[in-house]
Amino acid sequence: MPPSAIPEPGVRPSDFRFHCIDCSHLSDSASPDYRCPRCGDLLEISYPEWNKSGISSGVSGVSANDLISTWKQRRLSSAPADLSGVWRFRELLPALNDGHVITLREGNTPLYEMPQCARIVGVPHLFAKHQGMNPTGSFKDAGMTVAASFAHHAGYRWIACASTGNTSASMAAYAARGGMRSLVLVPEGKISWSKLSQALDYAAVTCQLRTDFDGCLRLLQELVLRAPVHQLNSINPFRIEGQKTLAIELMEQMDWQLPDHIIVPGGNLGNSSAIGKALLEMHDLGLISRLPKLSVIQAEGANALVRTLREAGGKQLISVNAETRATAIRIGNPASWKKAVRVLEATGGACEQVSEVEMAQAKAGIGTEGIGCEPASAVTLAGLKKLVKQGFVKAGETVVLILTGNLLKDPDFTIEFHRGDLFAGTPHEGEMIVLSTLRRPPIVLDATLDEVLRTLEQADKTAPSG
């Protein structure tokens, strides 16, 4: 039987402590459900030895400039930990005694300029940080490498997750890489088969439950208290630690010249919490001089955070029955809502919602840049359009969109969009006309040169200007 608490045995608990996000209780270990023993709320990881003049490391301190230089030098290293775009920043992560990590060379994701989208939206400098270029095609890998490594060191044979797709693919891959078994709980009929196929290929035991994501997560929380199984959802604070390196890498890619806004899709809200945690820690450590505004965008049909802020002032979660084609954010009871609210307050960010049609329109717009993403990622651009119109994002400001998943995560959405039947039989069917100029359906022709030439000439006449 593996230990009932993390960390064991390869962890130095003196490097970090578990901190309750509500009552602030501190402890050196955590129960399998990662809940505070006093109030039952979520835990996060804190580092008592850190201070604003640097990170204590034995006798000598490490300055911000030292960290920046060290991280840059590691890009030339061939050591497994240095080839990871997560563990390369290990000074800001929990430490493992033997340094052995489970890695698939995650992170190191590209930062793209988005000139066409910038022109349409009306901002001068627009970038996209594409986490869909991770090994399993989503941002989950950045957190999974850390959480899986700690589970392995704690002696667990089984790791498990509830998932709308991306988490299951990532967890199963890292379990296989680390020689562990994986259990996946997914809602039946509410997950992209492209995502599920990954978990199947990585040898996960996959259970399709007759419930939604929130029901899967509740069952998982009960399971880990009764069986030797370790959960790797974003409730697991080690996941958050790994995912926060996205923000560190982003700052490095921008040569530590801060953007004014970072815009993130909102589902279970672990990613926005992780990015916000990174920004606050970097500010405290002197790595950045100010905080970019971190904003969260949700789908109208899965807008729990939007409603929580508007109807309850961020004090009490307003759950919803989530329904959206963006399966990655089809979550009605987000676990990390309190952390997300605090990040929005700390950075001065906004929370907005977009319709299914606005999301589809934005996804097609991102595609015109030669960059593909899954539907959930596209809410960032759709949300940016609203924030510009509202005056929240001002002329002259620099914006970074976080694209969380690869285009191939949900190809059915893309095919249905271009065929023109994405919203057929839905309340959005009457709005499809606004998408007609963006559709590029395949053209069936006779196999003659004249037919192809005529099609080419017609396409040339209707090509967009710019």
N, C-alpha and C positions, 0 to 999 in steps of 0.2 A: 504493500500500500504506500503510495507516495505521500509526502508530507501534506498536511492540511493547510499549511500557510506558506506564503512566499515572503521573503526569499529563503532558500535552502538549495544545495549546500555551497554553491559556487559564487555566492553574492556577498559583497562587502556592505552590510547594512549601514555602516557608518557613513558611506558616501551619499546616502539618500534616506528619506523617511516617507512614510505614507501620511498624507494630510487630508483630513475630511474637508470637502468643499463647503460644508454647512456649519458644523460646530467647531471646526479647526482642530479636532483631536489629532495628535501625532502618535505614530507607532512605528516600530521597526519591522512589523510583519503585517500581512493581510490575509483575511479569510478567503476561501475559494470564490466567493461571489463578489469580492472586492467591494464590500459595503462596510461603512463605519460601524464598529461594534457598539457605539453609543447612540447614534441617531439614525443609522441605516442609510445614510446618503452615500454618494459616490466618493471615491478616494482619488487623489492625484499625488504625484511624486514631487517632493520638494528637496532642496539641497541646502542643509543648514550651514555648510562651510563656505557657501558663496558670499561674496560681498561686493560692493560697488567698485572697489579698487582692483578686483580680479577674482580668480577662483583659487582658493587655498589648495595647495598641492604639497602636502608634507610641510616643509619649512618655508619654501619659497612660494611667492605668489605668481600668478600668471596673468599678464595684462591683456587687454583687448587686442592690442597690436600683435602680441605674441601669438594669440590664438589665430588671428587672421593669417599670419605668416606660416604657422604650422599647417593649417588646413590647405593653404595653397601649395606648400611643398609636398604634401601627401598625394597630390594629383599626379606626381611623377613616380610614385611608389607602385610596385606590383604585389604588395602584401594584400591578402584577401580583404582585410578590414579597411584598407585604404582604397581599394577598388570599389567599395560600397559608398554610394552617395549619402548614406546614413551614418555608418560607423566612422566615416572620415571625420565627423564632427563629434567624436566620442567624449570629448571633454564636457559637453553639455548633455550627456546621457548617463544613465545609471551604469556603474562599472561592474564588469564580470571578472572574477579572480584570475581565471586562466586565459582570458581574452579570446576564447574560442567562440565564434559567432556563426549562426546559420545565415548564410547570405547567398543571394542570386545576383549580386552586383546591382542591387536596386538603387533608386535615386539617380543622380546624374541626368535628370530629365531636361529637355531643351526649353529655353525661353525664346518664344517667337515674337517678332514684330508683327503687328496686324494693321498694315496701312489702309487697306480697303475698308475694313470694319471701322477703323478710327475716323475715316472720312465720312462714313454714313452716320455714325453716332454723333460726331462733332467734338471729338477730343484730339489733341495734337499727338499724343504719345500713348499708344495702346499696345500692351503686350499680353501674351498668353503663356503661362507656365503649364506645360502639358504633362501632367502626372500619368496620363494614359500611355506614356512611353516606358513605363516600368515593366519588369519582366512578365507579370501576368496581366498587364494592360490596365492597371488602375493605381490610384494613390494608396491603396491598402497595403501595398508591399513595403512602404517605408515604415509603417508601424508594425507589420507582421514580423519583420526580421528581428526586431527587438523583443517583442512579446514571445515569439517562438523560441528565441535563444534562452530567455529566462525560464520558460516552461521546461525546456530540455535540461537546463542546469538544476532545476528543482526536482528532477527525477520522474517527470510525468511521461507515460507511454502514450496517452491519449490526449489530444487537444480537440476542442469543439467550438462551433460558432452557430449562431442564427444569422441568416443572411438573405438579402435580396439578390445576391449573385456575386458581386465583386469580392466580398469578404470570404466567401466559401472558396472561390478560385485561388485567392492568395493564401489562405490558411492551409489548404490542401497541398499546395506547392511547397510551402515551407516545412510542413510536416514531413512530406516525402523526402525533402532535402536533408532534414535533420534525423531521419530514421524513426519518426514517430508515426502513430496512427491518427487519423482525423475523422471526426464525426460532423456532418453538416445537417442542419435543420433549416429547410426552406419552405415558404408557403406554396402550396400546390397551385399551379396554374398562374402564378404571379411573378414569374422569374423568366428572364431571357434564357433560352436553351443554349445560346452561345456561351453564356457565363457558366451555366450548369455543366456543360460539356467539359469545361476545364477541370472542375472538381472531380468529375467521373474519371478523367484521364489520369489525374494525380492520385487515384486509388482511395478516394474518400468514401466512407460509408455515408450515403446520402439518403436522408429521409424527407419526403415531401409531406408536410403536415397540412391537414385541412383547417387552416387558420391563416391569419395574416402574419406579417413580420413580427409585430408586437407580441402575438401569441407564441411564436417560435422563441422569442427572447425570454418571455416569462417561463416557459418550460425549461429552457437551458439554465436559467438561474436556479431552478429547483433541482435540476439534474446534478449540477456541480456540488451541491451540498450532500448528495447521497451516493455519488460514484466517484472513483478516482479519475476524473476528467477535468481538464483545465480549460477554462473559457478564454477565447481570444477575440471577443467583440470589443468595441471601443470603450466599454465599461472598464476593461482591463487598462490600467494607467500606463503600462509599458507600451501599449499600442500608441497612446497619445505622445509619449516621449519620442518614438520613432517618427511619427508623422510631423512633429514640429520641425524636423530638419529641412522640410520643404522651404520654410521661411528663411532658414539660415543660408541654404543654397541659393535661394532667390536673391538675397542681399549680396552674396558673393558675385553672382552673375551680373548684377547691376553695379558692380564695383563699389558697393556700399553707398550708392547714391539712392536714397529712399524714394519709392513711389509715393504718391499722395493717397492712393486707394488700392486696396486688395479686395477682390470680390470673389466669393466662394459660394458654391451650391450648398443648400441646407437640407439634410436628410435626418440622420440620427444625431447630427451636430458635433460629432467627435472631431472632424477635421477642422472646422472653424475654431473649436476650442483649442486644438493643438497649435494651429497657426498663431492664434492670439497669445497662447502661453509662451511661444517662442519669441514673439515680438516684445512682450513684457520682460522676459528674462534677458534678452539682448539689450534692452534699454537699461535695465538695472545693472548689467555688467559693463556698460559703457561701449558696447559694440555699435549701437545706433543712438543718435542724438534726440530723436523724436519718434512718435508712434504713427505709422500710416493708419488711415481709417480702414478697419476691416468690416465689410458689409456682407450680409448673408441673403441669398435669394432662394425662394422656395417656389414650387409649383402651386398654383391656386388650389388644386385638389389635395394637397398635402402640406397645408400651411399652418401647422401647429405653432411654430415660433411666431409667425406674423400675428396670429390671433392672440397668443399669449401676451405679446407686447401691447397690442392695441386694445384688447378687452380686459386684461388683468394687470396692465402695467408691468409685466415681467415678473410678477410676484407668485403666480400660480399657473401651472401648465394647463392650457386649453387643448385637450386631445381632439383629434379629428379622425374620421373614417377615411383613410388616405386612398385616393384614386387619381392616378396619373400614368401616362405612358412612359414617363421617366422612372423606370423601375428602381433605379439606384437610390432615389429619394422618396419612394412610395412608403413613407413611414409616418404614422399618425400620433405616435407617443414617444418622441425623441428622448433618449436616455440622458443626453448631455445638455438639456435645455438650460439648466441653471448656469453652467459654465459658459454657454454661448451668450446668454444675457449679460453676464459680467464682462465678457470680452467686448461686446458691442458698447457697453457703457464706458469701459476703460479706454477704448480707441476712438470713440465718437462715431462709430459706424452706423449704418442704416440696415433695416430689414424690409425687404420688399417681396412681392409675389408677382408671378407672371402666368398668363394663360397658356393652354396647350398650343394654341396657334402661334402665340408670340415665341414660345420655345422652339417650335418647328421652323419658324421663319429665321430665328437666330442661328439655329444649327446649320441651315442652308447657307447663311451668310458666312459663318466660320469656314464652311467648305470651300467657298470661293477664294479663300486664302491658301488653298492646298493643304488645309489642316482638317483632319477628321476628328470627331468626338462623339461620345454617346449623348443621348438626349439630355440627361441630367446636367452635363457640363454646359450645355447651351443656355441654361437659365441665367448664367452670369452675364452674357452679352445682352440678352433680353432685359435683364434687370438694370444693366448699365444704361440702356436707352431711357428707361423711366427715371433713373437717378439724375441723368443729364437734364431731362425735361423739367424735373422738379427743382433744379438748381443746386442739388446736393453735390454733384460733381460739376466743378466749374471749368470754364474755358481756361486752357493752359495747364491743367493738371494732368499728371501721369497716372495711368491706371494699369493694373495687372489683373487679368482674369485667371482663375485657377480652373483648368480643365482637368477633371478628375478621372475620366475614363476614355478608352480608345473607341473609335468608330465601330470596330468589329465586335464590340461588346453587345450591340443590339442592331444587327444588320436589318432585321425585319422592319424596324421603324423607318430606316432609310429607304428601303425598297418600296414600302407602302406609300411613303411620302412622294416619291418620284412617279409612282404609278397613279397617284391621285386618289387613292382610297384609304389614306391614313385615318381620316375622320368619318368615313362612310358609316351611316347608321348611328352617329353620335350627335349630341347637341351642337357640336362644332361644325357639322357638315356644311351649313350655310356660309361659314366663314372661309371655306377653302379657296374661294376665288382670289383672295389676297395672296395666296401662295402659288398661283398658277405660273407666274413669270419665273419662279425659282425652281420649278420642276424640270427635270431632265430625263424623261422616260426613254428607254431604249427604243430604237426605230427599226421595225422589221421591213426589209427590202428584198427585192429580187437580187440575185447574185450577179449583177451586171455593173460594169464600170460607169455607165451613164447614170444609173440610179444613185450610186455613191457620190458622183460628181454633183448631181442636182441637190442632194442632201447637204453636201459641203457648201455649195453656193448659198443655199437657204440659211444655213447656220451662220454663215459669214455676214449675211444681211441683218440678222437678228442679234448679232453679238452685242453684249453690253458695252457702252462707252466707258472710257476711263483709263 
